[in-house]
Structures are given as structure tokens and as C-alpha cells.
Amino acid sequence: MRIAFLDSWLQDSSSGSGTAVAIGGLAEALIRRGHRVERLVPLGRWPRSLLLRRLWFNVTLPLRFRSGGRPGPYDLIVGFDIDGTLLSGSMSAPYVCSVKGVLAEEAQCERGLPRWMLTALSLLERRNARRAPLVLSTSRYCIDRIRFHYGVATERLVTVPEGIDLSLWQPTADPTALVDLDAARDPFTVLCVARQYPRKRVVDLIDAFAVVTAREPRARLVIIGDGPEHAALQRRLQDRGLQAQVRLLGALQEDAEVRRWYTRASVFCLPSEQEGFGIVFLEAMASGLPVVTTTSAAIPEVVPDGEAGLLVPPRDPHALAQALLRLMQDPDLRARLRECGRRHVRQYSWDRVADRFLEAVEPLVAQSSTTSCP
């Protein structure tokens, strides 16, 4: 099967966060199964604005297909989020809309210009989803929000979760080697990896860490990622007097360096109030890190509370601090959550996710093949 992925988002993981990782990971898993995947992306870096480049990509996208709406050589076309909104409903090839983040929901967690932009883009995502015969999304939470915001019928919605390359994050299955790896961790280092949008609530983690360091002076926090909130977080560190205890590293260009931080830390924390899935939670569990996060959105679907992590109410720095201190002070609890997380994450291997993707699209592809036969 030859598949087209329509993708105007950022292409590298350091700037594109989980979406870039997810689309690339699915493509590679499908290629390993013998399918041909072509990722149609913006040509060049013009316009310089990401928003305008994404819009221009979609305006010019029909020109990259044959006239009259014929799909050329593709057996399946997958448009991510807003991408393909001018194609959906008009192509003779099977068309699937894959919603990675429900923009109408994300907009509610933003403010100012970002909120206005996300709200405007959500109208395109709504059009894309409503015109597609099949809509995939990453969690039951997202499926529910798509129904609510975009009015898509339940029978056209299918959940296909995100995945992870376990060979990168679990380099060994040898129990002895894992014991040695975990013994080398700093029990007082907490890791946070996130594209820094307001909805990630990294500011709550910084506020919580002021409480943590007052009780445990050895505690250290490492924050990896860049984004609109980066400057505000730097100011928050200064206001809290935490420059010595918290390292705000920004975006790291080398994925291997990010993975090294996952092996150095003992706890992972991201207190988001809105997550359509959360690939970083898979990375943490696969790396052997117990997770501290919130009960918001899709997070409880990904991180079982009390099994792979400790979940607290959103926007509650005090509860966050108590959960972090509990893990720092209880090595047996860390070990139990670490072991559970490593087991739990296996269901999200890219091979299993690719199977679920193919199972979801197979009826649509089969129907198209039947109707196109003379």
C-alpha cells in the first residue's frame, strides 16, 4: 500500500515536540511492514512564519495531486490535524483525518494571540474532521472532545494511540544491567521534558520545587524544552530564588542527549492541564522513571495512577510537591512504579500501534478497492 502523510508541522523532535516524533514513528513502522509512506511537507522555509507556512502548504496542496481530485498513485491519504482540509471530502482515494491534538480544546488553555490563533485553526481542523470518512485520534479523551467540539459522528471515530521505539528507550532487557542502570541514578533529580506552552503548567512544577527544596535541599530539577513560556519560566526561577536548584536547558538538538537525561534522573514530572496523549510519559516509563503528573485530560489513560505514577489534581503545586517528596524519600515505591511502567509501556510499541492503525483503515481501503473495480 502506498500512503501519503500530509504534514505541515515542524519535522524535528527538538522543535516539534511529540507530534513530530509520532508521525515519524508511525511512518517508519509502516515502512517496516512493506508499505510505502510519502510524507508531504512544506517545500522550503517560506513563509518564515510557521502559521503562514502551514496555511500556504494547505492552499497549494491540491496542486500536488492530479487535477479533478484524483489521488495519483496513493492507496491512502492521511491528513494530520488541519492538513488536507482542502482535500478532505473531495478525493477518490480513501482519506483519513488524524487528529493529534484537538485544537479547540487546546485553545481554551491559552491566552491572548495564541488562543486566537488556535481557535482560528480549530475551524480548519473541524472542517477536515467533519468531511473525512474516518477520523483517528490518540485517546478516548480526544475522541470525546472531537465529538463535542466538531460534531463528528461516533461511528467515524477510532482511537489509535501514540507509540514509542522501545529499542531507543530500553536499550537492554537484561535484569542485571537494568539494576546497574537504576542504581546509578541520582535519587534527588527530577526531569521535565515539554514544549513550553501555558497548558503544560511547568510554572506549577517550579512553584512546587520551592516547597520541595525547603524540605529536601539535595533536590534538583532539569527542564528540557523551549516554547512561548520559556522567558516567563526564567523569571519565575529568579523570583523563587531557584537558579541553583533548577536547570532550564531549553531545546536540546541531539535526541541522544535527551535520552541520557532520562537515565540520570529518578523521577519524571509534567503537570499538564491538557494532554491529548503525552508521548513524554511513554518515554519516561520506558526509561524506568516513575511519573508525577495530573489527573487531567488523557493523562490517566496513559499513566495508571498508583501503578506507573502518582497523579495529583491540576494547578496544585502543593500536591505536586508532596508527590515528588514521597518518591524521593521512598526508594521501594520508586522501584515498584519503575517496574510497572516498564511493563505497561510495552503495549505502545510502534509495531503494535501500526497494527491498530492498519486495522482501523483497512475497511476504508477495502471499500475503496471494491468500488473502484470495473
Steps between C-alpha positions, in 0.01 A plus 500: 500500500629847413403757763528879497549679832403870480706678762568874520620493862863526614698197391760454775436386854691782672271767356192300409450318829293182508315552172817479294609186684159337463458554126854388427472195722180379335646553154808293583290218649283485187808498276640204696179317409567553131274800443623811319449820697559840343497792741380811313638803683539872422754568227774724637481742794269760346302664643721538805200501733406142591130588500515656153715214371242249621218693335695540175575129500129421514408757235755358256451134596231428237755594232715210614226260402355439159226728377141403567574371851662175385760383755769388259678183614387502866289226655439705816535867595539603865465867595622598846300761693431786255702349215294390203200711594462606134525138387275326752170397350619551142755223439418172334773326701413408859557804720563492877522795737735433792454745787808513721375782719146637509578864426165627627581344837861622506383855428310508828827461691675788322461877514546801276621451144577125537141439609365696202729312259408157635131587487533605137696184412241287678247608234723342236547189713124481547445517125765235442348264757139551396569432131723194549333157490729383784655698786776357716614643830731401780278450807144456620526854636580638153223296340253649747627855437478455121138396538431798724682775309475379142180297495656190340283189521620226732506236225765699311735528799772248591767516770857425393750591775845644458798267508862479600815337366583280797842411359606863554360539849557145629845416361518181706260243640769344720372529860854530638585784260176678593581472870841657437344774286243587765758491780699769319210747500499807722204437734444873545494609132163567337471529122242695301487493118239716326429751230439795730143610440288639787289182504808295596497682836876477548458809716317279752799268511733790573271620779481146636877474496530797734314283754703190412841665545396645835442143622771327295799727419658232278209513254578615146273565203599486132257649245553425131305679228429837350185688412292811567529470880880466514575862596220505758638183659846657525347794685312264731825326593654832592194605701514171691876511546540154345778567248735261683247218531330518157663474158296638211685347206278604211465277195778243456581431135628146554237240593775288654576775752134513599501124553810529718310731733227237529765256628647750750175604670289295740160668455318651203250783549274690261193658666300573182138605519435396138655202321349317205740217580853585618786317329743620767318278748576199280864608485515533877342160569714327237810660655411376845379827650199511731272785393346784696227672303135605519157346461421724202380411151649178351777462758327235716454288185877501443640498856316264739469679833676318783652251256735686265469840663341728754223725367389818676239767423605757237618848604591376848871563570468384861363158400769480232771571759365233736503237223857588401621487859325168553690345209833653601465361851372153407738296281274192520210699355722632222608146417142369493374778275807468278440128444130549430570781257746291301240225466211735425676683218555186291148522362601825329781360286481639149439154357186460711383854419556441128282189528222708654538766230475243220204331668323838519555599135457155344118518457533839329775382265313177425181692423687730263659204321159338454330810364790577262490154336345499148 
